[in-house]
Amino acid sequence: MGLLDPAIYSKAQADSRFVGKPSVHSAMIPLSAPNQSTAASSTDFTFRSLVKLPMPVKRWRFGVTNRNLRSASFLTSPLTVTGVYVGTPVYGASVASGGRWVGACSAALTQVATSFTVPVDGSRGWSSWITAETFEAGIERVISWGMTTAASGTGIAFGNSLQVVRAAGSANAGSATLSGATSGVALAFGDIVIEYEFAEPVQTGLFVGDSNTLTYVPSAPPLLPSAGAGALPFETWPLVAGDMAGFAAINLGVGSTTMAEWGTTYPILFDRVDVAGYDPDFAVVSLGTNSLAAGQSQAFLDNFRLINAKLRALGIKRIFWTDITPREYANLHGTLAAAASAGATSISSTYNAPNGSILIGSGPNAEQVTVSATTGSGPYTLTVSALASAHAVGESVTSGNEMERRLYNNLLRQLPDGIAGVVPFEKALEASPNSPSCDPRFIASDALHFQRSASVVKAQAVIGAGVMPKLG
């Protein structure tokens, strides 16, 4: 047996060679993460989703906040959860007719929690702790809840959601099938989470990011016209990585968020639940896509440090960042059409770069130079400030947001501010080496978000980068 064998680890308290985790610890899985709000309206709905966890659960509870996580103010529309139910999913007969899952269960669902109200002060309303219906490791379960709202207050939170099925009438929450159900994304009202306790000898990881961490999917996968394009909660790459590597993942991803918002603007992004009480062992941050802008390198570094400081204040010592994937800035990218020697003041480029700052290369010899004139019709001759290094034919020539993305990635790879490592999302998902575009097999129709299949690629990158449980 190895050092990670559970039979050995269970003897930790009796053997001073081991430092064991507490006998019971907590984590959270989100069912939605609202980044928008709509006007108050009278509603009466059933919502449901699928949940799967990688370890057995001792007890859990269901929590709701009516708050746009990207707002400094809270919403005051009264929300009532009329009950929480658990059931066994039934999948459709074919992919074309919704074979993935459209809300059906094998029988009437079991009610596990009675009604509770959601406070109108921005705090979270919780169900009672549930022990009668807990989660088995690796088994999908349907979570169904009824919700009503009154046409009063300042609005209802919604936004980039994970896949949720919705049907009219909160009284249907326990029904085996839902009449007139719709599935997809941006359907759930409120910030919905499940907090759970477990006693497995594993570590807990905190994941911070934007819509690509929440794993918002805006379009159905190619060749798979399945109902419900969105990712289910356990299909997000943090949860997939946890399932593959054996740790509990807490996914705090919120769509459209920027580094500045996580750094200073909206404290609620970190305060959604009692993260400090979860005692995370490590954190992975995947931000920057929504912060790409010329001349923002110092702001990037400042917010990078602020976010790390927040994580360290939670007691997290091992912090990893992911680099930024290609963002389809092909119009801001080209290559050197001929080699250029150190000291050269002109280069031959397939990219008709505008006057101003450009970046040559992506590796250790990458450098910024200034373009002052362009001639030719392709390849173009660019008059530039003298090169500090020699560059080979085929090296990248970029400007604008694509240049900034590469500069940010180069900065992250220097491991600034004492971070533990960088997860290479760029290399894992780019269409070809140094491409400004992502592999079309994994990218969504908007070229900015990813299909569900990309979660496995990202999870493999996370694990390969050393974001692994370190026990004993």
Beta strands, then each sheet from edge to edge (+ up, - down):
strand 1: 25-30
strand 2: 36-38
strand 3: 43-51
strand 4: 59-65
strand 5: 79-87
strand 6: 110-113
strand 7: 116-118
strand 8: 125-126
strand 9: 141-149
strand 10: 156-158
strand 11: 164-168
strand 12: 182-184
strand 13: 191-198
strand 14: 204-209
strand 15: 248-251
strand 16: 282-286
strand 17: 318-322
strand 18: 333-335
strand 19: 346-349
strand 20: 356-360
strand 21: 367-375
strand 22: 380-384
strand 23: 396-398
strand 24: 421-423
sheet 1: 1+ 13- 4+ 8-
sheet 2: 2+ 10-
sheet 3: 6+ 5- 9+ 3- 11+ 12-
sheet 4: 6+ 5- 7+
sheet 5: 15+ 14+ 16+ 17+ 24+
sheet 6: 18+ 23- 20+ 21- 22+ 19-
end
